[in-house]
Amino acid sequence: MKRVCSIFSQILQLIPRDGFQTAVEKHKGEKHARGFSSWGQLVAMLFCQLAQAKSLREITNGLQASEGKLRHLGLPETPARSTLAYANSHRPWQVYETVFHQLLANCQKRLGLAKSGGKLGLPGKLLSLDATVIDLCAAVFDWAQFRTTKGAVKLHLLLDHDGYLPCYAVITEGKVHEIKVAKTLRFQRGTMLVFDRGYADYGWFERLTGEGVHFVTRLKDNAAYIVIERRKPSGAGVLSDEIVVLEKDAQSENAVFLRRVRRVSTPLRHPEA
């Protein structure tokens, strides 16, 4: 008999069951399980993400439509909406945090010595820092304060380009500014950090420089600076290459010198264009 392995099943196989069960036991995830396992909750919520379900009803209806295929996923039957709601409200989130770190460590081990920084000739790791807002219903998630009639959380993510894996992720209320989270991070000397103008904080720039961390970003349009040195532009599309100092630090003994490069903005093209 030929066995068909669904894509969903293949995704679940990436999560070792023994490691998952260890996390459940460590955090007492099934203290009040009432017959519905933590693994079943994981299967249901992963289905929610992959199917882009917007409600518990959509999750349970979608699982019921595939009820004959659930057993090989480790879910004996479709959970009732009330059962899934209770699990989501009472199961410890630490279980899934532990599983995340297990998967991250496993991926890092499989990737081995993939070093993007070395390929680019950089002195250290190449990291990208960014944040995105995830909208939530303010009436349901009253703790996720964002605006008067809108709820949201913000995902702050630090991406390691050695394998393109996240090395830091935190979810905060939507109104928490990116720079507040960024200032809590520490980086190895020689790291190249890339971020956008949402992280513009000159005091933080000074701290990064003092710690030997290189960074690439865009200056604000109203940034006040003094040009100290003009270099000969080199490289395709480079219009100017300057060493600058911020006006507010011009007279300071601890002034931070920045390299300002201006280049032609080219639109992205389709690979086949």
Secondary structure as UniProt FT lines:
FT   HELIX           7..12
FT   TURN            13..14
FT   HELIX           17..26
FT   TURN            27..32
FT   TURN            34..35
FT   HELIX           38..50
FT   TURN            51..52
FT   HELIX           56..65
FT   HELIX           67..69
FT   HELIX           71..73
FT   HELIX           81..90
FT   HELIX           94..111
FT   HELIX           116..119
FT   TURN            120..121
FT   STRAND          126..136
FT   TURN            138..140
FT   TURN            142..143
FT   STRAND          145..147
FT   TURN            148..149
FT   STRAND          150..160
FT   TURN            161..164
FT   STRAND          165..173
FT   TURN            174..175
FT   HELIX           178..182
FT   TURN            183..184
FT   TURN            189..190
FT   STRAND          192..194
FT   HELIX           197..199
FT   HELIX           202..210
FT   TURN            211..212
FT   STRAND          214..216
FT   TURN            221..222
FT   STRAND          225..231
FT   TURN            236..237
FT   STRAND          238..246
FT   HELIX           247..249
FT   TURN            250..251
FT   TURN            253..254
FT   STRAND          257..263
FT   TURN            271..272
//
